[in-house]
Amino acid sequence: MRNIVLWGAVVVILLSGCTAQKRVTQPNLNTPNEFGMGMEQDSLSIADMSWMELLGDPILNDLIEQTLQHNKDLLMASARITEFERKHRITRSGQFPTVGMEGYLDHETTTTTDGSTKIEDELSLTTNLSWELDLFGRLRWANRGALYDYLQTEEARRALEMTLIAEVATSYFELLALDTELSIVENTLSTRRENVGKAKLRFEGGLTSEIPYQQAQVELARTASLLPDLQLKIRIKENEIAYLAGRYPSSVERAKRDPEAISEDMLKLGLPSELIARRPDIREAELAYKSASAKVGVEWANRFPRFTFGLEGGFEFTQFDGFFTAPWSYAVANLTSPLFSFGRRKAQYEAAIAACEAKCYAYEKRVLVAFHEVSNAVEAYRAAMENTRLMEHLKNSSRKYVDLALVQYLNGQINYIDVLDAQRSYFNAEIDHSDAIRDQYLALINLYKALGGGWN
């Protein structure tokens, strides 16, 4: 009879996991073989590069290192990882016996009505053991769910790191673009001052009317008015980077150079199948689904009895010299089973199934979003490269236009307003070319992030 009971318990333990999961929705990813139209799969990927190799700017690399060490959101995420790791330990310990000890010493003096005194001493030392037999897998499912919750925090931290790297790099290249724009404005302002001086000499010498002189002054004032707004934007962008790096508002060191256009060779995507394993936000969504699936197992097991085994023993006597000659012990088995809960436990089980189904769809959605993000990032990068090429051509053409306009004006073939139009066109072309290079860097950073860069 004892063997039959033992084998029955083994069968229950082996089948409990399958039974608990039979109604759980399984993810249906059905991922494509390519990222999008016209995007051939390749074994190489820029996502396999570290962000230090990709960006290639020592100053930016230092800023990112500072951010990864001191950013407050990242520090909070690290603390959360520790919290859930400890919670997993707590949950896991429930699968093992609990052993406790209790000591007791009592010295009691009693005075009776006849005036006599009675002294009683009592000594005891008790050890107890309690262990819940996990017949239906409740504790194992709870341990598995706590493990998935802990691993989620790890992936959430990695996703946050990737986001912060992208934010710092984006702000840095935006800052460089603002520096370039400020330099362009300052150079243009110097040219405008020269134009005012030349127009004044020609006006006072009777070569022209006062109109070109006033036009030159208008352009000088218009260009000078751009400086305060640019200087404000630069200061705000520096503070933004300092905040990400966990610092109080301060200036930010950066390269004293204009970023160069990026080669098309950087457009390496890798295999689509690697995207799911590389991106931490996808892994986080998958672990959230697995955690919800484990909670289904817990609620399924809660519908069945719990069996707890207890053992307690020790020594107890009223005289110390006879303490170790009076041992005692007892064992107890406790069976707790729900009888009538009016559908509460069944509803909890079905609610857990519905919650797991929602997490399953959230996981599928995250994978779908990831592929769309890669496709959009590739198209944005290609458009940025083409725009940079066009803006460079426009800038060179505008420079030639200015040179020709000045020659024709000095020869009396065109009016001064035509020279100003040519200079304005060149000024705008310089700004547009700088912005195009900036946008190309931002597109590369966004593509690197979409591919899960840096997290193989």
VOGU-3710 file (C-alpha; in Angstrom, 3 decimals, decimal comma):
1> mrnivlwgav> 0,000/0,000/0,000  2,835/2,413/0,869  4,480/1,821/-2,529  1,217/2,581/-4,325  0,898/5,904/-2,503  4,531/6,757/-3,266  4,219/6,036/-6,972  0,949/7,952/-7,089  2,684/11,030/-5,646  5,462/10,734/-8,238
11> vvillsgcta> 2,934/10,582/-11,083  1,109/13,638/-9,711  4,364/15,634/-9,574  5,368/14,662/-13,138  1,968/15,435/-14,650  1,187/18,601/-12,680  3,361/20,836/-14,890  1,754/19,633/-18,146  -1,771/19,916/-16,711  -1,197/23,435/-15,415
21> qkrvtqpnln> -0,008/24,686/-18,827  -2,506/23,008/-21,122  -4,641/26,185/-21,478  -1,742/28,638/-21,785  -1,507/30,476/-25,134  1,787/29,846/-26,930  3,518/32,690/-28,846  3,225/32,569/-32,626  6,082/34,740/-33,903  6,457/33,464/-37,481
31> tpnefgmgme> 9,330/35,888/-38,069  10,226/36,830/-41,671  13,428/35,900/-43,478  14,270/39,538/-44,233  13,771/42,880/-42,543  11,810/44,501/-45,353  11,544/45,226/-49,045  14,906/45,288/-50,762  16,855/44,493/-47,584  18,968/41,414/-48,164
41> qdslsiadms> 19,989/39,386/-45,171  23,667/39,398/-44,328  25,769/37,502/-41,814  27,483/40,774/-40,819  25,787/43,448/-38,721  26,776/46,792/-37,268  24,978/45,586/-34,137  27,913/43,231/-33,532  30,176/46,256/-33,057  30,568/47,869/-29,662
51> wmellgdpil> 29,318/51,430/-29,385  32,936/52,560/-28,877  33,894/51,130/-32,285  30,788/52,465/-33,971  31,027/56,082/-32,838  34,814/56,411/-32,864  34,958/59,582/-30,766  37,047/59,322/-27,559  35,269/62,280/-25,942  31,841/60,794/-26,669
61> ndlieqtlqh> 33,034/57,418/-25,394  34,037/59,068/-22,098  30,619/60,727/-21,831  28,891/57,389/-22,364  31,103/55,732/-19,739  30,193/58,474/-17,253  26,522/57,979/-18,054  26,684/54,214/-17,527  28,361/54,764/-14,160  26,404/57,708/-12,760
71> nkdllmasar> 23,007/57,966/-14,468  20,342/57,910/-11,747  17,817/55,861/-13,740  20,474/53,240/-14,364  21,431/53,165/-10,688  17,763/52,681/-9,794  17,557/49,834/-12,301  20,606/48,185/-10,696  18,999/48,452/-7,260  15,829/46,914/-8,675
81> iteferkhri> 17,849/43,975/-10,016  19,245/43,356/-6,538  15,748/43,601/-5,054  14,281/40,977/-7,389  17,308/38,717/-7,040  16,722/38,651/-3,271  12,993/38,096/-3,781  13,820/35,108/-5,941  15,957/33,719/-3,123  13,059/34,162/-0,711
91> trsgqfptvg> 10,653/32,356/-3,014  13,126/29,570/-3,785  13,708/28,903/-0,073  10,039/27,897/0,239  10,836/24,614/-1,528  13,093/23,472/1,309  12,425/22,539/4,928  12,336/25,260/7,562  14,301/24,463/10,711  13,899/26,482/13,893
101> megyldhett> 15,062/26,364/17,491  13,587/27,721/20,708  15,054/27,823/24,208  13,032/28,372/27,358  14,092/29,040/30,974  11,564/29,726/33,732  12,208/30,429/37,433  8,921/30,790/39,299  8,522/31,667/43,006  5,079/31,238/44,581
111> tttdgstkie> 4,035/32,216/48,169  1,020/30,368/49,544  -1,538/31,573/52,090  0,227/29,765/54,911  3,419/31,721/54,257  5,399/28,945/52,648  7,388/29,568/49,491  7,451/27,268/46,490  10,138/27,528/43,834  9,770/25,874/40,441
121> delslttnls> 12,368/25,853/37,650  11,634/24,765/34,113  14,194/24,315/31,319  13,453/23,439/27,694  15,273/23,338/24,338  13,133/22,637/21,279  13,998/22,096/17,630  11,316/22,034/14,942  11,225/21,234/11,252  8,443/22,104/8,800
131> weldlfgrlr> 8,297/21,126/5,140  5,556/21,535/2,556  5,541/18,656/0,068  5,103/20,275/-3,320  2,818/17,621/-4,817  1,119/19,899/-7,359  4,076/22,152/-8,173  2,885/25,357/-6,497  6,275/26,131/-4,975  8,162/25,163/-8,120
141> wanrgalydy> 5,975/27,381/-10,275  6,369/30,248/-7,810  10,152/29,817/-7,881  10,152/29,794/-11,681  8,017/32,937/-11,812  10,294/34,751/-9,364  13,308/33,774/-11,475  11,675/35,184/-14,610  10,806/38,397/-12,756  14,444/38,732/-11,709
151> lqteearral> 15,725/38,095/-15,247  13,263/40,693/-16,542  14,966/43,354/-14,445  18,319/42,339/-15,950  16,968/42,764/-19,474  15,222/46,004/-18,521  18,547/47,383/-17,345  20,239/46,361/-20,598  17,449/48,022/-22,581  17,871/51,164/-20,482
161> emtliaevat> 21,632/51,140/-21,093  21,056/50,868/-24,830  18,561/53,748/-24,713  20,909/55,936/-22,679  23,813/55,276/-25,046  21,597/56,330/-27,943  20,368/59,431/-26,084  23,867/60,592/-25,150  25,205/59,997/-28,663  22,204/61,770/-30,198
171> syfellaldt> 22,571/64,794/-27,921  26,316/64,893/-28,566  25,979/65,033/-32,353  23,177/67,560/-32,026  25,560/69,649/-29,928  28,295/69,362/-32,569  25,783/70,472/-35,204  24,858/73,486/-33,088  28,567/74,318/-32,720  28,945/74,121/-36,499
181> elsiventls> 25,899/76,301/-37,026  27,255/78,845/-34,541  30,576/78,874/-36,396  28,756/79,407/-39,699  26,746/82,280/-38,224  29,874/83,900/-36,772  31,724/83,611/-40,098  28,702/84,986/-41,940  28,445/87,800/-39,417  32,064/88,728/-40,148
191> trrenvgkak> 31,274/88,760/-43,870  28,214/90,906/-43,219  30,329/93,462/-41,364  32,738/93,626/-44,310  29,790/94,098/-46,643  28,497/97,000/-44,546  31,940/98,629/-44,637  32,244/98,233/-48,392  28,682/99,452/-49,022  29,311/102,500/-46,873
201> lrfeggltse> 32,466/103,405/-48,819  30,679/103,007/-52,150  27,744/105,085/-50,908  29,916/107,862/-49,488  32,024/107,828/-52,660  28,912/108,398/-54,736  29,182/105,067/-56,574  25,814/103,781/-55,303  22,684/105,056/-53,649  22,001/104,624/-49,936
211> ipyqqaqvel> 19,790/101,579/-50,566  22,638/98,978/-50,831  24,178/100,390/-47,677  20,895/100,019/-45,760  20,356/96,533/-47,214  23,774/95,487/-45,934  22,927/96,796/-42,467  19,626/94,877/-42,470  21,442/91,625/-43,305  23,997/92,332/-40,587
221> artasllpdl> 21,274/92,846/-37,978  19,335/89,780/-39,150  22,422/87,558/-38,884  23,401/88,972/-35,476  19,915/88,187/-34,135  20,580/84,442/-34,652  23,370/84,325/-32,072  21,418/84,523/-28,759  19,046/81,708/-29,718  21,907/79,473/-30,853
231> qlkirikene> 23,898/80,115/-27,685  20,827/79,249/-25,611  20,280/75,999/-27,523  23,928/75,034/-26,981  23,678/75,664/-23,248  20,457/73,666/-22,954  21,976/70,773/-24,918  25,058/70,771/-22,659  22,816/70,623/-19,588  20,870/67,778/-21,170
241> iaylagryps> 24,044/65,720/-21,619  25,227/66,587/-18,094  21,882/65,390/-16,695  22,145/62,056/-18,540  25,661/61,634/-17,139  24,366/62,220/-13,598  26,019/65,635/-13,229  24,755/69,059/-12,273  24,488/71,654/-15,089  27,949/72,134/-16,572
251> sverakrdpe> 29,762/72,623/-19,854  30,479/69,557/-21,975  33,776/68,874/-23,674  33,469/67,872/-27,322  35,561/67,392/-30,421  36,675/70,596/-32,128  35,778/69,349/-35,581  32,842/69,021/-37,910  31,491/65,457/-38,229  32,132/63,911/-41,622
261> aisedmlklg> 29,574/62,098/-43,735  29,272/58,356/-43,018  30,068/55,700/-45,588  27,274/53,521/-46,948  29,348/50,508/-45,887  27,926/51,009/-42,366  24,573/49,660/-43,587  25,003/46,054/-42,436  21,897/44,503/-40,862  22,769/40,906/-40,048
271> lpseliarrp> 20,312/37,992/-39,977  16,692/38,693/-39,001  16,666/35,636/-36,736  19,364/37,255/-34,582  17,218/40,289/-33,792  15,042/38,436/-31,253  18,073/37,114/-29,377  19,916/40,451/-29,502  17,351/43,027/-28,415  16,920/43,188/-24,623
281> direaelayk> 13,403/44,636/-24,823  12,263/41,547/-26,765  13,856/39,234/-24,213  12,210/41,249/-21,449  8,791/40,791/-23,095  9,438/37,063/-23,481  10,371/36,731/-19,799  7,238/38,680/-18,815  5,205/36,091/-20,726  7,042/33,215/-19,027
291> sasakvgvew> 6,495/34,812/-15,623  2,762/35,104/-16,322  2,783/31,475/-17,471  4,366/30,440/-14,162  1,648/32,326/-12,263  -0,894/30,184/-14,107  0,834/27,136/-12,648  0,686/28,628/-9,159  -3,048/29,361/-9,426  -3,690/25,894/-10,830
301> anrfprftfg> -1,891/24,285/-7,876  -3,785/26,500/-5,403  -6,970/24,627/-6,305  -5,646/21,422/-4,736  -4,687/20,322/-1,207  -1,431/21,279/0,480  0,434/18,681/2,498  2,817/19,884/5,215  5,072/17,608/7,272  6,301/18,737/10,680
311> leggfeftqf> 8,750/17,301/13,199  9,491/18,729/16,643  11,615/17,479/19,526  13,840/18,554/22,372  14,572/18,316/26,083  12,516/19,591/28,982  12,836/19,135/32,783  12,411/21,001/36,041  15,962/20,351/37,253  19,075/21,173/35,257
321> dgfftapwsy> 20,917/18,014/36,300  18,199/15,899/34,692  17,800/18,034/31,584  19,348/15,646/29,057  17,559/12,594/30,484  14,101/13,787/29,474  13,943/13,981/25,681  10,643/14,269/23,811  9,527/14,434/20,196  6,483/14,269/17,947
331> avanltsplf> 5,746/14,285/14,245  2,691/15,756/12,565  1,309/15,753/9,042  -1,071/18,529/8,040  -3,401/18,380/5,055  -5,148/21,597/4,033  -7,664/21,494/1,233  -10,170/24,032/-0,107  -13,793/22,812/0,064  -16,158/25,628/-0,862
341> sfgrrkaqye> -14,782/28,904/-2,239  -17,768/29,652/-4,464  -15,642/29,753/-7,615  -12,956/32,083/-6,271  -9,997/29,782/-6,903  -11,248/28,804/-10,352  -11,720/32,489/-11,205  -8,176/33,248/-9,998  -6,853/30,475/-12,239  -8,792/31,753/-15,262
351> aaiaaceakc> -7,698/35,342/-14,538  -4,067/34,169/-14,544  -4,665/32,478/-17,913  -6,102/35,714/-19,337  -3,159/37,718/-17,963  -0,747/35,239/-19,549  -2,570/35,533/-22,862  -2,172/39,330/-22,729  1,575/38,951/-22,069  1,810/36,518/-24,983
361> yayekrvlva> 0,280/39,075/-27,348  2,495/41,800/-25,867  5,529/39,631/-26,654  4,354/39,066/-30,228  3,683/42,801/-30,579  7,167/43,679/-29,320  8,743/41,404/-31,957  6,509/42,942/-34,636  7,428/46,463/-33,512  11,135/45,581/-33,545
371> fhevsnavea> 11,050/44,488/-37,195  9,149/47,639/-38,170  11,665/49,771/-36,269  14,562/48,174/-38,144  12,812/48,644/-41,492  12,038/52,305/-40,749  15,553/52,911/-39,429  17,103/51,493/-42,598  14,945/53,691/-44,822  15,701/56,736/-42,649
381> yraamentrl> 19,442/56,018/-42,891  19,316/55,649/-46,662  17,332/58,880/-46,988  19,817/60,673/-44,704  22,766/59,534/-46,836  21,073/60,731/-50,031  20,122/64,020/-48,404  23,729/64,580/-47,288  24,958/64,048/-50,834  22,407/66,503/-52,227
391> mehlknssrk> 23,097/69,122/-49,554  26,824/68,936/-50,244  26,172/69,569/-53,935  23,881/72,482/-53,052  26,500/73,959/-50,751  29,234/73,815/-53,434  26,926/75,285/-56,065  25,864/78,091/-53,736  29,493/78,966/-53,070  30,130/79,361/-56,814
401> yvdlalvqyl> 26,944/81,408/-57,135  28,225/83,877/-54,504  31,564/84,278/-56,281  29,883/84,937/-59,626  27,360/87,360/-58,128  30,125/89,445/-56,538  32,019/89,696/-59,849  28,886/90,733/-61,727  27,933/93,289/-59,083  31,360/94,923/-59,186
411> ngqinyidvl> 31,030/95,083/-62,978  27,652/96,767/-62,620  25,748/93,902/-64,221  23,421/93,117/-61,260  22,054/94,916/-58,219  23,377/94,504/-54,674  20,165/92,743/-53,633  21,166/89,902/-55,975  24,461/89,546/-54,111  22,620/89,391/-50,805
421> daqrsyfnae> 20,280/86,725/-52,177  23,286/84,653/-53,256  24,929/85,036/-49,836  21,679/84,075/-48,063  21,403/80,984/-50,262  24,951/79,976/-49,418  24,359/80,578/-45,698  21,243/78,384/-45,732  23,065/75,722/-47,767  25,865/75,579/-45,179
431> idhsdairdq> 23,340/75,129/-42,370  21,393/72,496/-44,324  24,568/70,537/-45,100  25,587/70,558/-41,420  22,100/69,406/-40,411  22,179/66,673/-43,053  25,415/65,241/-41,635  23,921/65,442/-38,143  20,785/63,616/-39,311  22,933/60,906/-40,878
441> ylalinlyka> 24,659/60,282/-37,549  21,312/60,258/-35,741  19,942/57,797/-38,315  22,958/55,526/-37,771  22,485/55,650/-34,004  18,793/54,857/-34,374  19,567/51,927/-36,697  22,189/50,622/-34,262  19,637/50,803/-31,444  16,873/49,176/-33,535
451> lgggwn> 19,189/46,245/-34,292  19,938/45,803/-30,582  23,491/47,047/-31,016  26,052/46,081/-28,415  24,038/43,222/-26,838  25,012/39,972/-28,520
//
